[in-house]
Amino acid sequence: MQYSGLHNYCKSKKGCQHEFKTEWGVDRYMLSGKMFAMIGGDKAGKPIITLKGSPMENLALRENFSDIIPGYYMNKEHWNSIYLEGHVPDDLIKKMIDASYHLVFSGLSKKLQKEIETSS
C-alpha cells in the first residue's frame, strides 16, 4: 500500500490527530493523545506501519505473514509492524488500522467517546 493512501486512511478516522515526530522520523496518528498508528521505517530504512492489536490476533498474523513482525520499538505483545513493500494485502492493512483505532477508542472514557462520535 502506498504511503499517501495509508496517511489519508489514518487521518480519515474520526478524532484523529496527526503529528510528524522529527526526532524519530515518523508520522504518528493518535486519538485523544493515544497512538493507534505510526508510519516510519526500520533501522535499514524499509517503510513500516506499526499498529496496535490483541495479543492473540497479533500472533496469528505474524504466523501467517512473514512481512508482519512484532512491533518495531514497541511492546511486542500488543503491537505489530507491517513491511509496506511486502506481501500483506491492502484490505488486511486497512482492517488492522480499523482494529487498532477501535482498540484505542474503546479504551477512552465514555465522555471522550461521545465527544469524538459527535464531532464533525
DSSP file (Angstrom, degrees, kcal/mol; ACC not computed):
  #  RESIDUE AA STRUCTURE BP1 BP2  ACC     N-H-->O    O-->H-N    N-H-->O    O-->H-N    TCO  KAPPA ALPHA  PHI   PSI    X-CA   Y-CA   Z-CA
    1    1 A M              0   0    0      0, 0.0     2,-0.1     0, 0.0    87,-0.0   0.000 360.0 360.0 360.0 141.3    0.0    0.0    0.0
    2    2 A Q     >  -     0   0    0      1,-0.1     4,-2.0    83,-0.0     3,-0.3  -0.436 360.0-122.5 -75.0 146.4    1.3    3.5   -0.8
    3    3 A Y  H  > S+     0   0    0      1,-0.2     4,-3.2     2,-0.2     5,-0.2   0.904 110.8  54.4 -54.3 -46.2    2.2    5.9    2.0
    4    4 A S  H  > S+     0   0    0      1,-0.2     4,-2.4     2,-0.2    -1,-0.2   0.876 107.9  50.1 -62.1 -36.5   -0.3    8.6    0.8
    5    5 A G  H  > S+     0   0    0     -3,-0.3     4,-2.1     2,-0.2    -1,-0.2   0.909 113.3  45.6 -66.5 -41.6   -3.1    6.1    0.9
    6    6 A L  H  X S+     0   0    0     -4,-2.0     4,-2.9     2,-0.2     5,-0.3   0.928 112.5  51.0 -64.4 -46.1   -2.2    5.0    4.4
    7    7 A H  H  X S+     0   0    0     -4,-3.2     4,-2.6     1,-0.2    -2,-0.2   0.940 113.5  44.3 -57.2 -49.7   -1.8    8.5    5.6
    8    8 A N  H  X S+     0   0    0     -4,-2.4     4,-1.3    -5,-0.2    -1,-0.2   0.882 113.0  51.6 -64.9 -38.2   -5.2    9.6    4.2
    9    9 A Y  H  < S+     0   0    0     -4,-2.1     4,-0.4     2,-0.2     3,-0.2   0.932 112.8  44.5 -65.8 -45.4   -6.9    6.5    5.6
   10   10 A C  H >< S+     0   0    0     -4,-2.9     3,-1.5     1,-0.2    -2,-0.2   0.932 113.1  51.0 -63.3 -45.0   -5.5    7.0    9.1
   11   11 A K  H 3< S+     0   0    0     -4,-2.6    -1,-0.2    -5,-0.3     5,-0.2   0.746  99.4  66.3 -65.5 -22.6   -6.3   10.7    9.0
   12   12 A S  T 3< S+     0   0    0     -4,-1.3    -1,-0.3    -3,-0.2     2,-0.2   0.625  75.9 108.7 -75.3 -11.3   -9.9   10.0    8.0
   13   13 A K  S X  S-     0   0    0     -3,-1.5     3,-2.3    -4,-0.4     2,-0.0  -0.461  85.9 -98.7 -69.4 134.5  -10.6    8.3   11.3
   14   14 A K  T 3  S+     0   0    0      1,-0.3    -1,-0.1    -2,-0.2    -2,-0.1  -0.289 106.1   8.3 -57.4 127.4  -12.9   10.4   13.5
   15   15 A G  T 3  S+     0   0    0      1,-0.2    17,-0.6   101,-0.1    -1,-0.3   0.481  88.8 160.1  82.7   3.3  -11.0   12.4   16.1
   16   16 A C  E <   -A   31   0A   0     -3,-2.3     2,-0.5    -5,-0.2    -1,-0.2  -0.346  24.0-162.4 -64.4 134.0   -7.6   11.5   14.6
   17   17 A Q  E     -A   30   0A   0     13,-2.8    13,-3.2    -2,-0.1     2,-0.4  -0.976   8.5-159.1-114.3 131.6   -4.7   13.8   15.5
   18   18 A H  E     +A   29   0A   0     -2,-0.5     2,-0.3    11,-0.2    11,-0.2  -0.889  15.3 168.2-113.7 140.6   -1.6   13.6   13.3
   19   19 A E  E     -A   28   0A   0      9,-2.1     9,-3.2    -2,-0.4     2,-0.6  -0.993  30.1-135.4-145.8 148.0    1.9   14.7   14.1
   20   20 A F  E     -A   27   0A   0     -2,-0.3     2,-1.1     7,-0.2     7,-0.2  -0.920  18.2-149.5-100.2 120.5    5.3   14.2   12.5
   21   21 A K  E >>> -A   26   0A   0      5,-3.0     4,-2.0    -2,-0.6     5,-1.4  -0.775  11.3-168.0 -93.0  97.4    7.8   13.3   15.2
   22   22 A T  T 345S+     0   0    0     -2,-1.1    -1,-0.2     1,-0.3     5,-0.0   0.874  81.0  55.2 -56.4 -46.1   11.0   14.8   13.7
   23   23 A E  T 345S+     0   0    0      1,-0.2    -1,-0.3     2,-0.1    -2,-0.0   0.764 119.3  34.1 -65.2 -23.2   13.5   13.1   16.0
   24   24 A W  T <45S-     0   0    0     -3,-1.0    -1,-0.2     2,-0.2    -2,-0.2   0.633 101.9-130.8-100.1 -19.2   12.1    9.7   15.2
   25   25 A G  T  <5 +     0   0    0     -4,-2.0     2,-0.3     1,-0.3    -3,-0.2   0.868  65.0 123.2  69.4  37.4   11.3   10.4   11.5
   26   26 A V  E   < -A   21   0A   0     -5,-1.4    -5,-3.0    14,-0.1     2,-0.5  -0.918  61.9-129.1-130.9 154.2    7.8    9.0   11.9
   27   27 A D  E     -AB  20  39A   0     12,-2.8    12,-2.6    -2,-0.3     2,-0.4  -0.893  28.2-160.1 -96.5 130.9    4.2   10.0   11.4
   28   28 A R  E     -AB  19  38A   0     -9,-3.2    -9,-2.1    -2,-0.5     2,-0.5  -0.925   7.2-159.8-116.0 140.5    2.0    9.3   14.4
   29   29 A Y  E     +AB  18  37A   0      8,-2.7     7,-2.9    -2,-0.4     8,-1.5  -0.979  21.7 178.4-121.3 121.3   -1.8    9.0   14.4
   30   30 A M  E     -AB  17  35A   0    -13,-3.2   -13,-2.8    -2,-0.5     2,-0.4  -0.812  29.0-150.6-128.7 161.5   -3.5    9.5   17.7
   31   31 A L  E >  S-AB  16  34A   0      3,-2.5     3,-1.7    -2,-0.3   -15,-0.1  -0.973  90.4 -18.9-131.1 113.7   -6.9    9.6   19.3
   32   32 A S  T 3  S-     0   0    0    -17,-0.6     3,-0.1    -2,-0.4    -1,-0.1   0.889 130.5 -50.5  51.7  42.3   -7.0   11.8   22.5
   33   33 A G  T 3  S+     0   0    0      1,-0.2     2,-0.5   -16,-0.0    -1,-0.3   0.466 116.1 114.4  79.9   1.7   -3.3   11.6   22.8
   34   34 A K  E <   -B   31   0A   0     -3,-1.7    -3,-2.5    70,-0.0    -1,-0.2  -0.926  66.0-125.3-109.4 125.6   -3.1    7.8   22.5
   35   35 A M  E     +B   30   0A   0     -2,-0.5    -5,-0.3    -5,-0.2     3,-0.1  -0.429  33.6 167.6 -74.0 136.6   -1.4    6.4   19.4
   36   36 A F  E    S+     0   0A   0     -7,-2.9    16,-0.8     1,-0.4     2,-0.3   0.514  70.4  18.8-117.2 -14.9   -3.2    3.9   17.1
   37   37 A A  E     -BC  29  51A   0     -8,-1.5    -8,-2.7    14,-0.2    -1,-0.4  -0.992  54.2-172.2-154.6 149.0   -0.8    4.0   14.2
   38   38 A M  E     -BC  28  50A   0     12,-1.5    12,-2.9    -2,-0.3     2,-0.5  -0.977   7.3-163.1-143.4 128.7    2.8    5.0   13.3
   39   39 A I  E     +BC  27  49A   0    -12,-2.6   -12,-2.8    -2,-0.3    10,-0.2  -0.956  40.8 101.4-115.3 125.8    4.3    5.1    9.9
   40   40 A G  E     - C   0  48A   0      8,-2.4     8,-2.4    -2,-0.5     2,-0.3  -0.663  61.8 -75.4-163.6-140.1    8.1    5.2    9.6
   41   41 A G  E     - C   0  47A   0      6,-0.3     2,-0.0    -2,-0.2     5,-0.0  -0.954  29.5-116.2-141.6 160.9   11.0    2.9    8.8
   42   42 A D    >   -     0   0    0      4,-2.0     3,-2.0    -2,-0.3     6,-0.0  -0.172  55.8 -79.4 -82.7-173.1   13.0    0.2   10.4
   43   43 A K  T 3  S+     0   0    0      1,-0.3    -1,-0.1     2,-0.1    -2,-0.0   0.742 135.1  51.1 -64.7 -21.4   16.8    0.6   11.1
   44   44 A A  T 3  S-     0   0    0      2,-0.1    -1,-0.3     3,-0.0     0, 0.0   0.440 121.1-108.9 -91.5  -0.9   17.5   -0.2    7.4
   45   45 A G    <   +     0   0    0     -3,-2.0    -2,-0.1     1,-0.3     3,-0.0   0.523  66.1 151.0  87.0   6.1   15.0    2.4    6.3
   46   46 A K        -     0   0    0      1,-0.1    -4,-2.0    -5,-0.0    -1,-0.3  -0.567  53.4-108.5 -71.8 131.3   12.4    0.0    5.0
   47   47 A P  E     +C   41   0A   0      0, 0.0    37,-2.3     0, 0.0    38,-0.5  -0.368  47.3 169.8 -67.4 134.6    8.9    1.5    5.3
   48   48 A I  E     -CD  40  83A   0     -8,-2.4    -8,-2.4    35,-0.2     2,-0.4  -0.955  27.7-146.9-138.0 156.6    6.7    0.1    8.0
   49   49 A I  E     -CD  39  82A   0     33,-1.7    33,-2.7    -2,-0.3     2,-0.5  -0.990  16.7-152.1-120.1 137.2    3.4    0.8    9.7
   50   50 A T  E     +CD  38  81A   0    -12,-2.9   -12,-1.5    -2,-0.4     2,-0.3  -0.939  18.4 178.7-114.4 129.6    3.0   -0.1   13.4
   51   51 A L  E     -CD  37  80A   0     29,-2.9    29,-2.7    -2,-0.5     2,-0.2  -0.951  27.8-117.3-134.8 147.9   -0.5   -0.9   14.7
   52   52 A K  E     + D   0  79A   0    -16,-0.8     2,-0.3    -2,-0.3    27,-0.2  -0.537  41.8 159.6 -80.0 148.2   -2.0   -2.0   18.0
   53   53 A G        -     0   0    0     25,-2.5    43,-0.0    -2,-0.2    47,-0.0  -0.977  46.0 -80.5-159.1 168.1   -3.8   -5.3   18.2
   54   54 A S     >  -     0   0    0     -2,-0.3     4,-2.9     1,-0.1     5,-0.2  -0.536  45.0-119.0 -73.7 144.2   -4.9   -8.0   20.5
   55   55 A P  H  > S+     0   0    0      0, 0.0     4,-2.1     0, 0.0     5,-0.2   0.874 111.7  48.3 -53.7 -42.9   -2.1  -10.4   21.5
   56   56 A M  H  > S+     0   0    0      1,-0.2     4,-2.0     2,-0.2     5,-0.1   0.927 114.3  45.2 -65.9 -44.2   -3.8  -13.5   20.1
   57   57 A E  H  > S+     0   0    0      1,-0.2     4,-2.5     2,-0.2     5,-0.2   0.891 110.1  55.9 -66.0 -38.9   -4.6  -11.8   16.8
   58   58 A N  H  X S+     0   0    0     -4,-2.9     4,-2.1     1,-0.2    -1,-0.2   0.928 108.6  47.2 -59.1 -45.5   -1.1  -10.3   16.6
   59   59 A L  H  X S+     0   0    0     -4,-2.1     4,-2.1    -5,-0.2    -1,-0.2   0.923 111.3  50.8 -61.6 -44.9    0.5  -13.8   16.9
   60   60 A A  H  X S+     0   0    0     -4,-2.0     4,-1.5     1,-0.2    -1,-0.2   0.908 110.1  49.8 -61.5 -42.1   -1.8  -15.3   14.3
   61   61 A L  H  X S+     0   0    0     -4,-2.5     4,-1.8     1,-0.2    -1,-0.2   0.903 110.2  50.4 -63.7 -41.1   -1.0  -12.5   11.8
   62   62 A R  H  < S+     0   0    0     -4,-2.1    -1,-0.2     1,-0.2    -2,-0.2   0.863 109.5  51.5 -65.2 -35.6    2.8  -13.0   12.4
   63   63 A E  H  < S+     0   0    0     -4,-2.1    -1,-0.2     1,-0.2    -2,-0.2   0.823 115.9  41.0 -69.6 -30.4    2.4  -16.7   11.8
   64   64 A N  H  < S+     0   0    0     -4,-1.5     2,-0.4     1,-0.2    -2,-0.2   0.674 118.2  42.3 -92.9 -19.3    0.6  -16.2    8.5
   65   65 A F    ><  -     0   0    0     -4,-1.8     3,-1.5     3,-0.2    -1,-0.2  -0.969  57.1-160.8-134.8 118.5    2.6  -13.3    7.0
   66   66 A S  T 3  S+     0   0    0     -2,-0.4    -1,-0.1     1,-0.3    -4,-0.1   0.702  94.0  63.6 -69.3 -17.9    6.3  -13.0    7.1
   67   67 A D  T 3  S+     0   0    0     16,-0.1    16,-2.7    15,-0.1     2,-0.5   0.355  88.4  79.9 -88.8   5.8    6.0   -9.3    6.5
   68   68 A I  E <   +E   82   0A   0     -3,-1.5    14,-0.2    14,-0.2    -3,-0.2  -0.970  63.4 169.9-112.1 121.5    4.2   -8.8    9.8
   69   69 A I  E     -E   81   0A   0     12,-2.9    12,-2.8    -2,-0.5     3,-0.2  -0.780  43.9 -72.2-124.8 165.7    6.6   -8.7   12.7
   70   70 A P  E    S-E   80   0A   0      0, 0.0    10,-0.3     0, 0.0     6,-0.1  -0.306  78.7 -70.7 -55.7 145.7    6.4   -7.8   16.4
   71   71 A G    >   -     0   0    0      8,-2.9     3,-1.7     4,-0.3     2,-0.4  -0.104  51.8-119.3 -47.6 122.5    6.0   -4.0   16.9
   72   72 A Y  T 3  S-     0   0    0      1,-0.3    -1,-0.1    -3,-0.2     3,-0.1  -0.525  93.6 -11.9 -68.8 117.8    9.2   -2.2   16.0
   73   73 A Y  T 3  S+     0   0    0     -2,-0.4    -1,-0.3     1,-0.2     2,-0.3   0.774 123.6  98.5  58.2  30.0   10.4   -0.4   19.2
   74   74 A M  S <  S-     0   0    0     -3,-1.7     2,-0.4     5,-0.1    -1,-0.2  -0.793  93.4 -63.6-132.8 175.2    7.0   -1.1   20.7
   75   75 A N     >  -     0   0    0     -2,-0.3     4,-1.5     1,-0.2    -4,-0.3  -0.521  47.4-146.7 -62.3 118.9    5.5   -3.6   23.2
   76   76 A K  T  4 S+     0   0    0     -2,-0.4    -5,-0.2     1,-0.2    -1,-0.2   0.682  92.2  52.2 -69.3 -18.8    5.9   -6.9   21.2
   77   77 A E  T  4 S+     0   0    0      1,-0.1    -1,-0.2    -7,-0.1   -19,-0.2   0.861 118.5  31.6 -83.2 -37.4    2.7   -8.4   22.6
   78   78 A H  T  4 S+     0   0    0     -3,-0.3   -25,-2.5   -20,-0.1     2,-0.4   0.493 114.3  58.2-102.9  -5.3    0.3   -5.5   21.8
   79   79 A W  E  <  -D   52   0A   0     -4,-1.5    -8,-2.9   -27,-0.2     2,-0.3  -0.973  54.7-167.9-132.6 142.7    1.8   -4.1   18.6
   80   80 A N  E     -DE  51  70A   0    -29,-2.7   -29,-2.9    -2,-0.4     2,-0.4  -0.933  10.5-149.7-119.9 148.5    2.7   -5.4   15.1
   81   81 A S  E     -DE  50  69A   0    -12,-2.8   -12,-2.9    -2,-0.3     2,-0.5  -0.956  10.7-155.8-115.4 141.4    4.7   -3.7   12.4
   82   82 A I  E     -DE  49  68A   0    -33,-2.7   -33,-1.7    -2,-0.4     2,-0.6  -0.966  17.1-128.9-120.2 126.5    4.0   -4.4    8.7
   83   83 A Y  E >   -D   48   0A   0    -16,-2.7     3,-1.5    -2,-0.5     5,-0.4  -0.641  17.3-153.8 -73.1 119.8    6.6   -4.0    6.0
   84   84 A L  T 3  S+     0   0    0    -37,-2.3    -1,-0.2    -2,-0.6   -36,-0.1   0.696  92.6  52.8 -73.4 -19.0    4.8   -1.8    3.4
   85   85 A E  T 3  S+     0   0    0    -38,-0.5    -1,-0.3   -18,-0.1    -2,-0.1   0.274  99.5  90.5 -95.5  11.1    6.8   -3.2    0.5
   86   86 A G  S <  S-     0   0    0     -3,-1.5    -2,-0.0   -19,-0.1    -4,-0.0   0.136  94.4 -85.7 -89.7-154.5    5.9   -6.7    1.5
   87   87 A H  S    S+     0   0    0      2,-0.1    -3,-0.1     3,-0.0   -21,-0.1  -0.175  74.0 126.6-115.7  37.9    3.1   -9.0    0.6
   88   88 A V        -     0   0    0     -5,-0.4     5,-0.1   -21,-0.1    -2,-0.1  -0.867  65.8-113.3 -95.8 123.7    0.3   -8.1    3.0
   89   89 A P    >>  -     0   0    0      0, 0.0     4,-2.0     0, 0.0     3,-0.6  -0.218  16.8-126.0 -58.2 142.3   -2.9   -7.3    1.2
   90   90 A D  H 3> S+     0   0    0      1,-0.2     4,-2.4     2,-0.2     5,-0.2   0.875 109.8  55.4 -56.0 -40.6   -4.1   -3.6    1.3
   91   91 A D  H 3> S+     0   0    0      1,-0.2     4,-1.9     2,-0.2    -1,-0.2   0.845 106.7  50.8 -66.4 -30.8   -7.5   -4.6    2.6
   92   92 A L  H <> S+     0   0    0     -3,-0.6     4,-2.4     2,-0.2    -1,-0.2   0.903 108.4  51.8 -69.7 -40.9   -5.9   -6.5    5.5
   93   93 A I  H  X S+     0   0    0     -4,-2.0     4,-2.3     1,-0.2    -2,-0.2   0.924 110.2  49.4 -60.0 -43.5   -3.8   -3.5    6.4
   94   94 A K  H  X S+     0   0    0     -4,-2.4     4,-2.7     1,-0.2    -1,-0.2   0.902 109.9  50.7 -63.0 -40.6   -6.9   -1.3    6.4
   95   95 A K  H  X S+     0   0    0     -4,-1.9     4,-2.5     1,-0.2    -1,-0.2   0.886 110.2  50.2 -63.1 -38.0   -8.7   -3.9    8.7
   96   96 A M  H  X S+     0   0    0     -4,-2.4     4,-2.3     2,-0.2    -2,-0.2   0.878 109.8  50.2 -68.5 -37.2   -5.7   -3.8   11.0
   97   97 A I  H  X S+     0   0    0     -4,-2.3     4,-2.7     2,-0.2    -2,-0.2   0.938 111.5  49.2 -62.6 -46.2   -5.8    0.0   11.1
   98   98 A D  H  X S+     0   0    0     -4,-2.7     4,-2.5     1,-0.2    -2,-0.2   0.920 111.9  48.1 -58.4 -45.1   -9.5   -0.2   11.9
   99   99 A A  H  X S+     0   0    0     -4,-2.5     4,-2.2     2,-0.2    -1,-0.2   0.898 111.8  49.5 -64.6 -41.0   -8.9   -2.7   14.7
  100  100 A S  H  X S+     0   0    0     -4,-2.3     4,-2.1     2,-0.2    -2,-0.2   0.928 111.5  48.9 -63.5 -45.3   -6.1   -0.6   16.2
  101  101 A Y  H  X S+     0   0    0     -4,-2.7     4,-3.0     1,-0.2    -2,-0.2   0.928 112.1  48.7 -58.8 -46.3   -8.3    2.6   16.1
  102  102 A H  H  X S+     0   0    0     -4,-2.5     4,-2.7     1,-0.2    -1,-0.2   0.850 107.6  54.8 -67.5 -34.3  -11.2    0.7   17.8
  103  103 A L  H  X S+     0   0    0     -4,-2.2     4,-0.8     2,-0.2    -1,-0.2   0.938 113.7  41.2 -61.5 -45.9   -8.9   -0.7   20.5
  104  104 A V  H >< S+     0   0    0     -4,-2.1     3,-0.7     2,-0.2     4,-0.4   0.926 115.2  51.5 -67.5 -43.9   -7.7    2.8   21.4
  105  105 A F  H >< S+     0   0    0     -4,-3.0     3,-1.6     1,-0.2    -2,-0.2   0.916 107.3  52.4 -58.5 -45.1  -11.2    4.2   21.1
  106  106 A S  H 3< S+     0   0    0     -4,-2.7    -1,-0.2     1,-0.3    -2,-0.2   0.716 103.5  59.3 -68.0 -19.1  -12.7    1.6   23.3
  107  107 A G  T << S+     0   0    0     -4,-0.8    -1,-0.3    -3,-0.7    -2,-0.2   0.529  89.4  93.2 -84.8  -6.4  -10.1    2.4   26.0
  108  108 A L  S <  S-     0   0    0     -3,-1.6   -76,-0.0    -4,-0.4    -3,-0.0  -0.428  89.8 -90.9 -82.2 161.1  -11.3    6.0   26.2
  109  109 A S     >  -     0   0    0      1,-0.1     4,-2.6    -2,-0.1     5,-0.2  -0.297  35.2-113.2 -65.5 156.2  -13.8    7.3   28.7
  110  110 A K  H  > S+     0   0    0      1,-0.2     4,-2.4     2,-0.2     5,-0.2   0.868 118.6  56.1 -58.7 -36.6  -17.5    7.2   27.6
  111  111 A K  H  > S+     0   0    0      2,-0.2     4,-2.2     1,-0.2    -1,-0.2   0.940 109.5  44.1 -62.4 -47.7  -17.4   11.0   27.7
  112  112 A L  H  > S+     0   0    0      2,-0.2     4,-2.5     1,-0.2    -2,-0.2   0.901 111.7  54.2 -64.5 -40.6  -14.5   11.2   25.3
  113  113 A Q  H  X S+     0   0    0     -4,-2.6     4,-2.7     1,-0.2    -1,-0.2   0.925 109.8  47.4 -58.0 -44.5  -16.0    8.6   23.0
  114  114 A K  H  X S+     0   0    0     -4,-2.4     4,-2.0     2,-0.2    -1,-0.2   0.902 110.4  51.9 -65.6 -41.0  -19.2   10.6   22.8
  115  115 A E  H  X S+     0   0    0     -4,-2.2     4,-0.8     2,-0.2    -1,-0.2   0.913 112.9  45.5 -60.9 -42.2  -17.3   13.8   22.0
  116  116 A I  H >< S+     0   0    0     -4,-2.5     3,-0.7     1,-0.2    -2,-0.2   0.928 112.0  51.0 -67.5 -45.3  -15.4   12.0   19.2
  117  117 A E  H 3< S+     0   0    0     -4,-2.7    -1,-0.2     1,-0.2    -2,-0.2   0.835 114.6  43.2 -62.3 -33.1  -18.6   10.4   17.8
  118  118 A T  H 3< S+     0   0    0     -4,-2.0    -1,-0.2    -5,-0.2    -2,-0.2   0.522  91.9 103.3 -94.3  -5.2  -20.5   13.7   17.7
  119  119 A S    <<        0   0    0     -4,-0.8    -3,-0.0    -3,-0.7  -105,-0.0  -0.406 360.0 360.0 -73.9 154.8  -17.6   15.8   16.3
  120  120 A S              0   0    0     -2,-0.1    -1,-0.1  -106,-0.0    -4,-0.1   0.456 360.0 360.0-101.1 360.0  -17.7   16.8   12.7
